[in-house]
Amino acid sequence: MPHRIRILSEILTNKIAAGEVVERPASVVKELVENALDAGCGEIIVEIEGGGRRLIRITDDGCGMSREDALMALERHATSKIATDDDLFSLATLGFRGEALPSVASVSRFTLATRERGSIEGTEIYAEGGKIREVKACGMAEGTVVSVRNLFFNTPARLKFMKSVETEGGHVADLVTRLALSRPEVRFTCVSDGKTLFRALDGTLRDRVAALLGKTVAAALHPVELATEGVRVTGLVARPDVSRSAASHLYTYINGRFIRDRVVQHAVLQAYRNFLERGRYPVVVLFIEVSPGEVDVNVHPTKHEVRFRQQGIVHDVIQGAVEETLRLTPWIRRSESPVVAPPAAPRPQQSVQGTGARQVEEVRELLENYRPAVAPHRPLFTPQPAPQQDREPPLPDSGSRLPDDTAVRRHRGYFSSLAVIGQYNASYILCQDGTDMVIIDQHAAHERVAFERLKTQFAAGGVEGQGLLFPETVELSHRESAVVREHGGGLGRLGFDLEDFGGTTWIVKGIPRLLAGTDYLRLLRDTLEELQSLGASRSIADAVEDILARVACHSVVRGEHPLTTGEIEALFAQMDATDFSTNCPHGRPVLQRLTLGEVEKMFKRV
């Protein structure tokens, strides 16, 4: 009877290990750069071609290896970082499994060139598909150079799951950014297809943040430092107004290792709970130091997840450290008070490069002089007739109630037929429908109107844009820049006009017209976060409704805002011409109804 249990070949086991360690080019870069850092280097150069599919080359000036050690490093479970059981539970290095090099070599054409410090020559090893083909002496500087070509050339099934060149390149740049933030004393250079994405010189943490995340973010950061109960927390945290719509800028490190840990993230978010609205995430660069024996980093092959022995203590110390900084820092808050009657249209607030403030004011003054006279109160809502083909035949005004799941249009339309009583708290419109009281959330109503208008414009070819009189520059992350390059056409259809200014700096030349006078840069970043989740096989249309809902939400008045009778009538007319007008794009109800019986019951009349 044949045996059903068999020992797998070394090459096959290496490919299986590669499936755990090597998910994409960024995974290869992570393993190789971590090895370079563990080798005590002072400079690392990361070069990729074709998003890392054609070439990944990591060059460092670390301690290097001898010929014997270099050959041993391509064997599975070969490492210089652990020797005993105790070492396994008190790790102070980044890479320790001893699987990275053989795993990467098994799915690529792999070259390892290394020269030990003090040695007169180096060693070069070439392997293909996990098999060593050539070993020879070579002349080179002290350190190590690892070249990975044609990643997944012998595993086509894995190759099919690769994303676009821009997406994979963005992941690599994002990964190198995380590693570079953790070691500001090490020089980092990242090059893609011959173009230098960034070069970060050694310096302080704030210098490193400015080089990688931009001077705008760096200027908004405040230092954190607290050491208690065996936990030390240091780093920088940003003002709430530079928040993001995803946790992409939560850079948290345990003993120098980048992690995505729920305990740490929850502690940070709890510290910001009174400063950020729901769904917003802060920008932080935090380093948590604990005794190596108090944290298990061997939970997951990628080592992004950890397990703390004293989870509650670590959580409370992190939260306390961040809260202390937030408590002592005089945050500058912008006024959110409603503007009741502005004397004229608001002036553009965009900054202008290369133009003096005096010249800008002169241009604005000239433009204002040529503006036609405007009314002292600029209406928020203006009636816009709906296309005739979308209108349903008017129904007789028989006093019938609006069903819960749809808006029934009557002779004048349901909303226009309501008797307006007034406003409550400058946020809700109180109306009477027969003997019922109808309460309308003016923000949700306006949001639905704006959303449906944007959907119509997008379907017709693109959201209506508006050029900026004073174009504004914005510093993006490397992944965000990759998204702009990959989805530039889709962003154009959404009303954004961006021009590459070099590096990760872009010029915003136009925005969706509905966003004029709002914080459109924040929405731009949120849109890029949304697009980062799209793969190469998906189009921007897959996420268009979520993005348009976000645009609509940013474009409408928030909080308290008094409305005139004319503005209420105009809003109701637009609601009557809008589909699904009983809910905002996020699903929140636009109106609530109280019957006369319910009101009388409140006052014990029935």
C-alpha atoms as one frame of an Amber mdcrd trajectory, in Angstrom:
protein
   0.000   0.000   0.000   1.562   3.347  -1.035   2.406   5.904   1.642   0.160
   8.967   1.770   2.445  10.929   4.075   5.619  12.235   2.458   8.431  14.652
   3.197   8.281  17.768   1.017  11.317  18.827  -0.990  13.450  21.692   0.251
  12.467  23.897  -2.704   8.748  23.269  -2.134   8.995  23.994   1.586  10.823
  27.216   0.780   8.003  28.206  -1.591   5.462  27.510   1.134   7.490  29.622
   3.541   7.657  32.307   0.871   3.867  32.351   0.801   3.887  33.312   4.494
   6.738  35.818   4.318   6.601  37.180   0.752   3.158  38.545  -0.024   4.244
  41.259  -2.457   7.395  43.266  -3.336   6.963  45.396  -0.224   7.239  42.222
   1.876  10.622  41.476   0.306  11.794  45.023   0.966  10.664  44.751   4.589
  12.641  41.591   5.286  15.787  42.812   3.548  15.782  46.297   5.081  15.179
  44.869   8.552  18.204  42.608   8.057  20.240  45.647   6.996  19.207  47.553
  10.122  20.098  44.589  12.314  23.530  44.588  10.639  24.237  47.992  12.174
  24.246  50.014   8.957  24.339  53.791   8.742  22.865  54.060   5.233  20.338
  52.055   3.218  19.472  52.458  -0.463  16.260  50.847  -1.747  15.874  50.580
  -5.521  12.929  49.046  -7.378  11.886  48.671 -11.001   8.411  47.881 -12.257
   6.949  48.262  -8.788   9.428  45.662  -7.539   8.393  42.952  -9.965  11.425
  43.384 -12.224  13.979  44.372  -9.601  14.424  44.979  -5.901  17.899  45.997
  -4.774  18.819  46.773  -1.164  22.273  48.210  -0.477  23.629  48.776   3.045
  26.953  49.590   4.711  26.463  47.201   7.624  28.793  44.575   9.045  28.539
  42.278   6.015  29.142  38.502   6.029  31.960  36.093   5.350  31.749  33.565
   2.512  30.691  30.788   4.900  28.050  32.904   6.634  26.654  34.101   3.294
  26.149  30.504   2.123  24.659  29.530   5.473  22.230  32.469   5.314  20.493
  30.853   2.328  19.639  27.776   4.396  16.290  27.653   6.176  16.239  28.466
   9.892  19.760  29.887   9.708  20.107  33.047  11.813  22.655  34.934  13.892
  20.012  36.466  16.152  18.809  33.631  18.385  20.628  30.634  19.853  18.585
  29.455  22.856  14.986  29.293  24.052  15.585  32.337  26.224  16.652  34.351
  23.167  13.340  33.528  21.479  11.391  35.277  24.234  13.685  38.270  24.695
  14.164  39.456  21.130  15.846  42.789  20.528  16.299  42.491  16.745  13.905
  42.970  13.837  14.467  39.822  11.775  15.080  36.516  13.526  13.233  33.667
  11.834  16.020  32.803   9.402  13.517  32.282   6.579  13.651  35.555   4.665
  16.609  34.955   2.355  15.846  31.317   1.382  12.147  32.151   0.956  12.836
  35.131  -1.300  15.479  33.209  -3.252  13.013  30.361  -3.911  10.662  32.642
  -5.903  13.131  34.906  -7.724  16.466  35.243  -9.454  18.488  36.159  -6.408
  21.937  37.690  -5.990  23.667  38.214  -2.642  26.905  40.222  -2.599  28.513
  40.891   0.762  31.822  41.946   2.237  32.691  41.630   5.892  34.302  44.598
   7.607  38.076  44.297   7.444  37.969  41.716   4.639  39.943  42.346   1.435
  37.232  40.921  -0.860  33.584  40.106  -0.900  31.446  37.111  -1.877  28.743
  36.974  -4.547  26.143  34.197  -4.641  23.615  33.754  -7.449  20.543  31.551
  -6.961  17.614  30.878  -9.265  14.361  29.451  -7.984  16.057  28.482  -4.726
  19.005  26.649  -6.325  22.481  28.113  -5.952  24.000  28.463  -9.422  27.248
  30.338  -8.781  29.494  31.401  -5.899  32.468  33.689  -6.533  34.692  36.362
  -5.005  33.957  39.980  -5.874  35.232  43.455  -5.218  32.807  45.753  -3.410
  32.482  48.183  -0.525  31.937  46.867   2.979  28.338  45.879   3.550  25.720
  43.893   1.635  23.837  44.243  -1.650  20.826  41.976  -2.260  19.256  41.978
  -5.738  15.917  40.263  -6.340  14.903  40.000 -10.004  11.746  38.626 -11.619
   9.851  38.062  -8.388   7.422  35.097  -8.592   8.776  34.117 -12.029   8.340
  30.432 -11.115   5.007  30.826  -9.299   2.657  32.333 -11.922  -0.359  31.838
  -9.660   1.125  34.323  -7.191   2.081  36.674 -10.001  -1.565  36.998 -11.047
  -2.417  38.540  -7.685   0.058  41.386  -8.119  -1.438  44.871  -8.429  -0.437
  47.638 -10.818   3.107  49.019 -10.933   1.934  52.239  -9.268   0.137  50.390
  -6.474   3.028  48.029  -5.724   5.508  50.898  -5.896   3.341  52.883  -3.493
   3.334  49.987  -1.022   7.130  49.808  -1.187   7.527  53.559  -0.598   5.034
  53.396   2.272   6.930  50.480   3.824  10.303  52.236   3.538   8.711  55.338
   5.074   7.634  53.342   8.135  11.079  51.821   8.546  12.842  55.147   7.994
  10.703  56.832  10.649  11.845  54.233  13.161  15.549  54.995  12.614  16.158
  58.723  12.096  19.886  58.134  12.713  20.129  55.980   9.541  20.200  57.587
   6.071  17.546  56.252   3.688  17.225  56.619  -0.078  14.294  55.212  -2.051
  14.483  55.023  -5.860  11.776  53.808  -8.262  12.527  53.258 -11.955  15.579
  55.504 -11.712  13.681  58.356 -10.025  14.544  59.252  -6.425  11.329  59.254
  -4.414  13.019  60.562  -1.292  16.379  60.862   0.425  16.260  61.194   4.207
  19.456  62.310   5.909  20.265  61.339   9.474  18.906  63.773  12.067  16.177
  64.183  14.645  12.782  62.497  14.540  11.134  65.788  13.576  13.614  66.177
  10.707  12.765  62.674   9.530   9.015  63.343   9.719   9.441  66.546   7.716
  11.433  64.687   5.045   8.962  61.802   4.735   5.528  63.112   5.711   5.978
  66.754   4.767   6.754  70.008   6.545   3.056  70.722   7.080   2.606  67.583
   9.170   5.909  68.100  10.985   4.895  71.633  12.003   1.698  70.287  13.600
   3.473  67.739  15.825   4.115  67.997  19.547   6.502  65.852  21.609   5.381
  63.039  23.889   7.507  61.543  26.642   6.474  59.446  29.630   8.151  56.577
  31.481   6.349  54.679  34.227   5.586  51.119  35.337   8.236  49.647  33.066
   6.822  51.302  29.935   8.403  54.254  28.131   6.479  56.236  25.501   8.181
  58.833  23.298   7.463  60.403  19.927   5.295  63.044  18.320   1.518  63.558
  18.099  -0.307  65.973  15.781  -3.021  68.523  16.278  -6.529  67.149  15.663
  -7.078  69.361  12.608  -4.544  67.347  10.564  -6.481  64.103  11.063  -7.054
  61.457   8.394 -10.058  59.329   7.406  -8.100  56.087   7.948  -5.412  54.846
  10.305  -2.717  55.181   7.627  -0.776  57.799   9.628  -0.727  55.922  12.921
   2.961  55.057  13.077   3.417  53.012  16.242   6.528  51.035  17.169   7.284
  48.509  19.888  10.988  48.349  20.707  11.741  49.841  17.292   9.445  47.454
  15.380   6.493  48.870  13.425   3.240  47.244  14.544  -0.485  47.431  13.932
  -1.797  46.516  17.351  -5.369  46.921  18.558  -4.336  47.682  22.114  -1.969
  50.460  21.064  -4.407  51.903  18.517  -7.256  51.892  21.018  -5.105  53.684
  23.590  -4.207  56.425  21.092  -7.797  56.875  19.917  -9.037  57.035  23.500
  -6.627  59.884  24.170  -8.072  61.763  21.160 -11.695  60.874  21.870 -12.661
  64.419  22.879 -10.855  66.052  19.966 -11.764  64.006  16.884 -15.123  63.266
  15.322 -16.086  59.671  14.735 -14.296  58.098  11.783 -11.256  60.398  11.966
  -7.760  59.227  12.925  -4.842  61.275  14.266  -1.321  61.535  12.898   1.134
  60.108  15.440   4.668  58.697  15.499   4.967  56.834  18.794   7.692  54.605
  20.177   6.773  52.252  23.010   9.634  50.598  24.839   9.110  47.642  27.181
  11.349  44.868  28.384  11.745  42.344  25.509  10.487  39.640  27.821   7.209
  41.532  28.345   6.129  41.384  24.704   5.760  38.467  22.288   6.564  39.531
  18.717   6.402  35.984  17.377   2.623  36.000  16.931   2.471  36.406  13.139
   4.956  35.743  10.286   4.977  39.421   9.324   5.580  40.366  12.987   3.073
  43.236  12.742   1.006  41.845  15.605   2.294  41.500  19.155   1.040  40.249
  22.506   1.774  42.094  25.754   2.147  40.310  29.060   0.723  43.338  30.931
  -1.747  44.568  28.307  -3.730  46.877  30.602  -0.650  48.663  31.934   0.745
  49.265  28.435  -2.627  50.590  27.262  -3.014  53.001  30.172   0.534  54.344
  29.944   0.163  55.051  26.210  -3.202  56.733  26.700  -1.899  58.754  29.632
   1.194  59.901  27.723  -0.815  61.142  24.728  -3.516  62.713  26.900  -0.899
  64.647  28.861   0.419  66.205  25.651  -3.097  67.019  24.455  -3.916  68.562
  27.826  -0.865  70.827  27.908  -0.917  71.867  24.272  -2.861  75.061  23.409
  -4.694  73.749  20.346  -5.716  76.418  17.890  -9.358  75.854  17.061 -11.070
  77.441  14.127 -14.426  79.006  14.892 -17.388  76.900  13.872 -19.977  79.598
  14.563 -22.451  80.055  11.718 -22.183  83.111   9.525 -25.650  84.601   9.413
 -25.334  87.478   6.993 -21.973  87.844   5.292 -21.624  91.243   3.616 -20.178
  89.736   0.455 -19.015  86.477  -1.073 -16.122  84.988   0.941 -12.619  85.673
  -0.290 -10.532  82.756  -1.525  -8.186  81.488   1.196  -5.704  79.635  -0.953
  -2.017  80.408  -0.579   0.036  81.469  -3.592   3.592  80.431  -4.194   5.945
  83.154  -5.303   3.384  85.918  -4.822   3.661  88.466  -2.041   0.761  88.973
   0.320   0.419  92.584  -0.767   0.144  91.610  -4.451  -2.476  88.985  -3.608
  -4.576  91.545  -1.741  -4.306  93.991  -4.648  -5.589  91.342  -7.088  -8.456
  90.441  -4.767  -9.374  94.110  -4.349  -9.451  94.647  -8.108 -11.652  91.600
  -8.613 -14.073  92.762  -5.936 -14.345  96.159  -7.580 -15.577  94.518 -10.780
 -18.088  92.235  -9.070 -21.756  93.049  -9.572 -23.635  94.179  -6.499 -24.784
  91.293  -4.325 -27.508  91.019  -1.777 -26.380  91.250   1.857 -27.504  87.669
   2.463 -26.270  84.980   0.059 -28.809  82.125  -0.076 -27.567  78.647   0.632
 -30.175  76.954  -1.504 -31.404  77.949  -4.917 -34.271  76.158  -6.682 -33.213
  73.949  -9.576 -35.940  72.306 -11.670 -35.581  68.581 -12.083 -35.431  67.013
 -15.560 -38.948  66.492 -16.845 -38.369  62.825 -17.650 -37.549  62.151 -13.988
 -40.683  63.797 -12.641 -43.639  61.666 -11.697 -47.185  62.839 -12.453 -48.374
  65.084  -9.601 -50.723  63.471  -7.124 -53.726  65.288  -5.678 -53.072  67.008
  -2.362 -55.454  64.826  -0.386 -53.669  65.081   2.946 -52.203  61.578   2.616
 -49.061  60.973   4.691 -45.570  60.358   3.339 -44.821  56.603   3.449 -41.712
  55.545   5.389 -39.807  54.150   2.400 -40.380  56.657  -0.394 -41.200  60.288
  -1.087 -44.663  60.664  -2.626 -44.855  63.705  -4.889 -48.029  65.648  -4.823
 -49.325  68.633  -6.704 -46.600  70.854  -5.260 -44.411  68.013  -4.063 -44.482
  66.578  -0.566 -41.872  68.825   1.036 -43.146  71.991  -0.637 -46.640  71.248
   0.619 -45.563  71.235   4.271 -46.527  74.208   6.425 -43.299  75.577   7.876
 -43.556  76.458  11.574 -39.963  77.567  12.013 -36.482  76.417  12.956 -35.318
  74.659  16.085 -31.751  75.234  17.284 -30.910  76.602  13.811 -30.495  72.966
  12.706 -33.967  71.462  12.297 -36.964  72.703  10.319 -40.298  72.241  12.095
 -43.286  71.675   9.805 -46.932  70.658  10.021 -48.513  68.046   7.776 -52.219
  67.879   8.519 -52.285  67.235  12.265 -48.788  65.734  12.312 -45.548  67.504
  13.207 -42.635  66.829  10.810 -39.052  67.543  11.921 -36.512  67.824   9.101
 -32.740  67.644   9.567 -31.602  70.442   7.244 -28.021  69.092   7.023 -29.172
  65.599   6.005 -31.658  67.062   3.514 -29.093  69.321   1.877 -26.598  66.442
   1.835 -29.018  64.217  -0.124 -29.685  67.012  -2.623 -25.971  67.588  -3.167
 -25.287  63.852  -3.447 -27.924  63.243  -6.118 -26.711  66.273  -8.065 -23.141
  64.953  -7.962 -24.264  61.492  -9.094 -26.057  63.016 -12.074 -23.019  65.082
 -13.018 -20.638  62.117 -12.668 -22.863  59.910 -14.840 -22.998  62.670 -17.454
 -19.206  62.754 -17.773 -17.814  64.325 -14.654 -18.508  66.388 -11.559 -18.572
  70.108 -12.262 -15.205  71.551 -11.299 -14.025  75.026 -10.443 -10.522  76.338
 -11.080  -8.741  77.952  -8.153  -7.758  81.572  -8.625  -4.735  80.822  -6.448
  -3.622  77.179  -6.932  -2.466  75.507  -3.737   0.386  73.069  -3.181  -0.130
  69.978  -1.048   2.376  67.441   0.246   1.140  63.863  -0.042   2.544  60.593
   1.198   4.229  58.288  -1.292   1.232  55.953  -1.407  -1.105  58.918  -1.911
   1.074  60.148  -4.776   0.952  56.682  -6.324  -2.852  56.788  -6.103  -2.956
  60.178  -7.867  -0.783  58.854 -10.702  -2.839  55.687 -11.064  -6.294  57.267
 -10.779  -5.610  60.713 -12.235  -8.382  60.361 -14.804 -10.914  59.303 -12.189
  -9.958  62.193  -9.929 -10.541  64.491 -12.883 -14.061  63.106 -13.277 -14.606
  63.824  -9.586 -13.751  67.487 -10.198 -10.149  67.546  -8.929  -7.415  69.004
 -11.128  -3.934  68.101  -9.841  -0.533  68.706 -11.393   2.717  66.998 -10.418
   5.102  69.493  -8.825   7.917  67.024  -8.174   8.508  64.427  -5.485   5.335
  64.004  -3.460   4.232  67.635  -3.877   1.204  68.362  -6.074  -0.486  71.548
  -7.241  -4.253  71.640  -6.730  -5.525  73.707  -9.657  -9.218  72.832  -9.495
 -11.781  71.310  -7.140 -15.439  70.206  -7.301 -17.503  73.376  -7.512 -19.606
  72.392  -4.514 -16.477  72.436  -2.351 -15.671  76.108  -2.939 -15.083  77.759
   0.417 -14.644  74.443   2.277 -11.654  72.439   3.506 -11.210  70.700   0.160
  -7.670  69.494   0.939  -9.021  67.332   3.735 -11.568  65.830   1.369  -8.841
  65.241  -1.220  -6.833  63.225   1.296  -9.948  61.292   2.335 -10.650  60.506
  -1.325  -7.116  59.205  -1.818  -7.536  57.004   1.255 -10.707  55.603  -0.316
  -8.948  54.907  -3.609  -6.042  53.117  -1.930  -8.356  50.172  -1.296  -8.974
  49.710  -5.019  -7.017  47.049  -6.882  -5.714  47.142 -10.417  -8.713  45.133
 -11.660 -11.239  47.556 -10.167 -12.130  50.999 -11.408 -12.822  54.221  -9.582
 -16.511  53.691 -10.366 -16.587  50.914  -7.745 -16.083  53.452  -4.981 -17.688
  56.471  -6.636 -20.841  56.536  -4.493 -18.860  56.488  -1.245 -16.608  59.253
  -2.540 -19.514  61.366  -3.828 -21.290  60.930  -0.489 -18.164  62.252   1.208
 -18.011  65.209  -1.207 -21.671  65.974  -0.568 -21.161  65.844   3.200 -18.233
  68.281   3.018 -20.070  70.659   0.711 -23.096  71.378   2.880 -23.569  73.533
   5.935 -22.864  71.771   9.222 -23.997  72.593  12.716 -26.314  75.485  13.463
 -27.252  77.733  10.558 -30.327  79.955  10.444 -32.301  79.783   7.201 -34.594
  82.351   5.693 -38.065  81.445   4.498 -36.865  81.635   0.891 -33.978  79.283
   1.581 -36.288  76.736   3.210 -38.653  76.894   0.244 -35.751  76.456  -2.174
 -34.425  73.478  -0.212 -37.865  71.833  -0.163 -38.270  72.350  -3.910 -34.952
  70.592  -4.470 -35.967  67.787  -2.110 -39.146  67.240  -4.119 -37.006  66.775
  -7.237 -34.582  64.387  -5.509 -34.772  60.604  -5.377 -34.533  58.788  -2.032
 -35.031  62.102  -0.272 -36.094  60.510   3.022 -32.487  59.578   3.890 -29.068
  61.164   3.565 -26.398  59.282   1.522 -25.104  57.665   4.728 -28.532  56.268
   5.609 -29.519  58.727   8.331 -33.165  59.835   8.239 -33.989  63.239   6.805
 -37.273  63.586   8.686 -39.117  62.339  11.736 -42.878  62.512  12.302 -44.840
  63.021  15.489 -48.577  62.428  15.330 -51.026  64.563  17.279 -51.780  61.543
  19.426 -48.104  61.101  20.321 -47.805  64.780  21.267 -50.980  64.653  23.378
 -49.682  61.537  25.094 -46.518  63.446  26.081 -48.668  65.990  27.883 -50.947
  63.351  29.487 -53.963  64.537  27.482 -54.891  61.002  26.409
